[in-house]
Amino acid sequence: MAKHSHLFVEDFDGFLGYGMDRKTDENTVQVYLQKFSDDDLMNTVLQRMSDDDLAEVFGVLSKMLKKHLTEPEYHRLFLKED
């Protein structure tokens, strides 16, 4: 069984747009992130990203993980450790 899922983007049929209200912003960011992490898209985009682009994406994601997850949550939710 797969450890990762991207079900929200598959099931969501609401409005996407940023700046209207908090819930719409959250939905939009979740859809964008799930679509962005699609393997086919990543295989194309990663090859075109500069070293600075890669560092920027890695830095933002690492910052968000450190800021919003406890150590146990990081291991359980991000690393998918048992």
C-alpha positions as CSV (number, residue, x, y, z in Angstrom):
1,M,0.0,0.0,0.0
2,A,1.3,3.5,-0.9
3,K,2.3,5.7,2.0
4,H,1.6,9.0,0.2
5,S,-1.7,10.2,-1.2
6,H,-3.0,13.1,-3.3
7,L,-6.7,12.5,-3.0
8,F,-7.8,16.1,-2.4
9,V,-6.8,17.2,-5.9
10,E,-8.6,14.2,-7.4
11,D,-11.9,14.9,-5.5
12,F,-12.0,18.7,-5.2
13,D,-14.5,20.4,-7.5
14,G,-14.8,23.8,-5.8
15,F,-13.6,27.2,-6.7
16,L,-9.8,27.8,-6.9
17,G,-8.4,31.3,-6.5
18,Y,-6.2,33.1,-4.0
19,G,-7.2,36.1,-1.9
20,M,-10.9,35.6,-1.5
21,D,-11.1,34.0,1.9
22,R,-9.0,31.7,4.1
23,K,-10.8,28.4,3.1
24,T,-10.5,29.1,-0.6
25,D,-6.8,30.0,-0.1
26,E,-6.2,26.8,1.7
27,N,-8.0,24.7,-1.0
28,T,-6.0,26.5,-3.7
29,V,-2.7,26.0,-2.0
30,Q,-3.4,22.3,-1.5
31,V,-4.5,21.7,-5.1
32,Y,-1.4,23.6,-6.4
33,L,1.0,21.7,-4.2
34,Q,-0.6,18.3,-5.1
35,K,-0.6,19.1,-8.8
36,F,3.0,20.5,-8.6
37,S,4.3,17.4,-7.0
38,D,2.9,15.1,-9.7
39,D,5.7,12.8,-10.9
40,D,5.4,13.8,-14.6
41,L,5.4,17.5,-13.9
42,M,8.3,17.1,-11.5
43,N,10.3,15.2,-14.1
44,T,10.0,18.2,-16.4
45,V,10.3,21.1,-14.0
46,L,13.2,19.8,-11.9
47,Q,15.4,19.6,-15.0
48,R,14.7,23.2,-15.8
49,M,15.1,24.6,-12.3
50,S,18.3,26.4,-11.4
51,D,20.4,25.6,-8.4
52,D,18.9,28.7,-6.8
53,D,15.4,27.6,-7.6
54,L,16.0,24.2,-6.0
55,A,17.4,25.8,-2.9
56,E,14.5,28.2,-2.7
57,V,11.9,25.5,-2.9
58,F,13.8,23.3,-0.4
59,G,14.2,26.2,2.0
60,V,10.5,27.2,2.0
61,L,9.3,23.6,2.5
62,S,11.9,23.0,5.2
63,K,10.9,26.2,7.0
64,M,7.2,25.3,6.9
65,L,7.8,21.8,8.3
66,K,10.0,23.2,11.1
67,K,7.5,26.0,11.9
68,H,4.3,24.0,11.9
69,L,5.1,20.4,12.9
70,T,6.4,19.0,16.1
71,E,9.2,16.5,16.0
72,P,6.8,13.5,16.3
73,E,4.5,14.9,13.7
74,Y,7.4,15.4,11.3
75,H,8.4,11.8,11.6
76,R,4.9,10.5,11.4
77,L,3.3,12.8,8.8
78,F,6.3,13.8,6.6
79,L,8.8,11.0,6.9
80,K,5.9,8.4,7.2
81,E,7.7,6.5,9.9
82,D,5.7,4.1,12.0
